[in-house]
């Protein structure tokens, strides 16, 4: 059995911001491949490789950030999604916003309230949904 210290675990941490509000943060680090589903609140940053789905908890809001080194294969269900790396699957930010930054690559289906595309490679069907859907 492997040493439990060597097994990567995705865990949320709380950061107290200047406004004294607690912000939940989750991160899949560069060089890490994570296979499985993630349920979180706050900010989830994907800098490594994720094979699975990400969704916000029913009681909160989630912002997903896929960094330049990040690569995701799966579905995202969040209030706000920002892609700087690559993403393949369904991005569902119904009533929220999706930002596709320069050099990002997105394939699949995007549901959004607001969409901003800046020189991104986009091969997806787009569906505008102005009201946040119950998840």
Secondary structure, DSSP 8 states (H G I E B T S, - for coil): ---GGGS-----EEEE-TTS-EEEEEEE-TT-EEES-EEESEEEEE-SEEES-EEE-TTS-EEEEE-TT-EEES-EE-SEEEESSEEEEEEEEEEEEEEE-TT-EEEEEEEEEEEEESS-EEEEEEEE--S----
